[in-house]
Each structure stands twice: as structure tokens, then as C-alpha cells.
Amino acid sequence: MPGGVLLRPYHLAFRCDFGFAGTIDPDETELLVSLILSEGFRTNPDLIGVEKLAVVAPDKALLESPYKPLPRLPSAGQALIDAGDALPPFSVAFVKGWRRSVCALIVAEGVRTLDLLEAVSDDYKASMSTIYGSVGRYGSVRDQVFANRGVTLASSSTRRAPNCFNFLRQAEVLERSGAASDFTEEWDTASKVAKAFQLGRTEANAVSSLRSKVAVENLQLLRDSVDVRGMRGFLTNEVVAKDVFATGWTSGFGPLEQWQAELTNDPDGFVVHLLIQRLCVDWDKQAPSMRSAWTFRATLPVHQACGLFLHFLFLLQSRVPEEVQVQSKGRLRELFLQGYMDAEIEHVLVNTVPPGDLRNITAFRDVTSKHENQVSEEAEKRDRELARRVAEATLAQIKSKLQADIVVLKSRLPTRETDARETALDVLYQQQRQRPLILLIK
């Protein structure tokens, strides 16, 4: 029922899908937490410069996962939206105010956990005791989306301009809502997205790319990366708008056109996945004061490096067995993510042609050389073993022949029997020679 409503902190939902923003930049969170802690959670519209929370019941179109309401708390002091119907804990969704409410819950939990209730101001305690909400008249989820986009004077000091992920969240809500009849055709091109959301060309291109061109797994990884680091300081809409994360996009153009196939985002999303990881690692390594959002110009060489690195990993598969690949892949990936291969990769891209030579990058050369040396050593070991076996076989053959000859020789040694036989033969021979002479004498 439209109208005002009084809430307690435990009524406010903290799930990301209970609002239309989908994400909060860390610097915005820090600012809101500081303001709430110092000045209280201001929601009373009777105070100048303060606006109510615009709240609604959680519509199925908002939810990205099932929602099971918690049991109602038996408290007579609970606020009512429907007469006589107390709200369950964490059951209030937001048309506007989700960021503020999440930050208020963060502060409340911090105060409770650190036992700071005595240290906080009375204004803070009073503002958290009674939270003012407004249940508006919204004809459709589309009306809620556009109400969320409105920036009032009270919120202009803390509310950042929506980024492409905020608009993507709103587009997903609209699709699930049944308002898709107005919007289904409008998501196909950036110009229609721009018309639907009244966006500029860059933001519209970014939303269109995220929605229809980026693989689901990589989109979630990119969202998580932005959630942790904040869109404003981490990534520009320009990078997303130019399809750097889109399947089929290539950084192989201009002087690197010969590497186009190797520098193209593959259908399995490996190049994009590695690119997101590398962007995060490079950004995290910088001192906070030196960090800046990734632009298209800065991202381009990183994408090219990712494409060539994965291409060289593929080449490695044909040079070394799977066992060596598994052992070396993690180390190679870590060396790449830390930037140790960048100079050599740039040299390969500029001065060589596909498919490239693994020896041109030190880390890959070490893997192949180590494997080749190991293969050579194993071959030499096999040759030595073969020579040893041949020598042993030859020696055994010679021994066998010698033993056979010895047996023959032993068989020919004289014995008493052979001596007696030979003596008898000699006597017989002599007798036969002498017989003719005896006959002549006679």
C-alpha cells in the first residue's frame, strides 16, 4: 500500500539483488559509512536535505536467487506496511536507498561487534531506532527502474553516476519482470539501449557488450572484480564499450595484423579470463595513490600479451609431454601475471611472425631446454644401458664358446683305458708290420 512506513534496521535487506544498483564502489561505501557514523542514518524527510528510503516488497524480477523470508519477530513495536502485518527481518527491497541501507547495516554490525554503542552519538542511535521509508505508486518494474535513476538534491553529494554494470543490472531486472515486451527488441543494439535508458553512446555500447557479447563466466568474474575495486577507479566504460571482453574481438590489427588469429578472444573465453586476472593483478600492485582506471589504450597491450602467452602455451603442448605441461603451467602463468614476460612478448609481436618460436621467451625456453636435456640424458642413459647389455651378452657368448671348447678338450685328454687301447693298437700295428719279414726269413 502506498504511503509512509517506519522501519527498524533488521527490516532492511542487504542482498545485492534487493536493489537496482547491483554494486557499490568501495570509495562510495567508505564515504557513506563515514557519514552515517558521524551524522546518523538520516531518512526523516521532515529534515531539510534528507529523503526517505523508497521501499517495495521484493519482486521476483529483482531476485537472482530464491528468497525465503525469515520468521517474523514477535514485537509490538514493528513497523507496518500492510495494516496488522509485521514485516519479517531483511525483507524490505529498495527502489532507492539500497546503497545507504547496506552501509547502515555495516555500521550497525561494526558498532555491535566492537562494542561501541556507548561511544556513538545520540543522533546515530535515534536515526537507527526509527527509519523512514516511502512505498510509492509504481505501475511497473520499469517505473521503479527509472525512479531509481533519479538523482535528488539530497543524494547528489554521495550518489555517483551509474556505470554500465548498474544499467546491466536494471536491464536484467526488466527482462525478468515481464516488461520485456517493451524492451526485448531494444537490447540488440547500442542505439536502442541508449534510447531505452537515455544514455550516451559509450555507456550504451558498454551495456550492449556486457549483455550480449561477453561469456557468462567471464561476465561474473568481471563483475566480481569491479565489486571489489570499484568501477570508477578500476575500469572505464570505454574499455567495455569497445568490446575488449567480447567473444571474437581481436587486438591483432594495424602493425600486428599478422597475429590476428592468435590475439582474438576465443569462444571458450580463455583470453578474456586471463585478461581480467592480469588487469586485477596490475591494478592491485600499484600503490593506492598511483592507481588509475584502465583505459582502452592501456588495456590494448595487456590483451595482446594475454593472447600471445596463451598461444605459446598451446605451442608448448606439441613440444613437451602432458606431465611437463602440468608441472610448468602454474609457474609460467604466475610469471606472466607478474609481468616478467612483457618485454619479450612485445619483441615477439613486433619482430617475428606466427606461429613464433618458444625460444624467444626465456621462461618457455627454459621449459623446453630442460625437457630436451632430460630427453637427451635419458637417451644417453638408454644407449649406455644398451652398450652394457651388448657387452654382457658378448662376454656371455665368449664364455659359452670357451666352456664348450674346454669340454671338447677335456673329452680328448688320455685316460688309462685310452692308453691301454692305444698301446694295444700300437702292438697290433707293429705285429702286422713285422709279419711279412718273419715270413721271408722262414
Secondary structure, DSSP 8 states (H G I E B T S, - for coil): --EEEEE-GGGB---GGGSS-----HHHHHHHHHHHHHH-----TTSTT---EEEE---TTT-SS----------TT--EEETTEE--TT-BEEEE-HHHHHHHHHHHHHHHHTT-TTTS-HHHHHHHHSEEEEE---SSHHHHHHHHH---TTTTTT-----HHHHHHHHHHHHHHTTHHHHGGGGSSHHHHHHHHT--HHHHHHHHHHHHTS-HHHHHHHHHHHHHH-HHHHB-HHHHHTTTTSTT-B---GGGGGGTTTTB--TT-HHHHHHHHHHHHHHHHS-GGG---B-HHHHHHHHHHHHHHHHHHHHHHTTS-HHHHHHHHHHHHHHHHTTTTHHHHHHHHHH--TT--GGGSHHHHHHHHHHHHHHHHHHHHHHHHHHHHHHHHHHHHHHHHHHHHHHHHHHTS--HHHHHHHHHHHHHHHHHHHHHHHHHH-
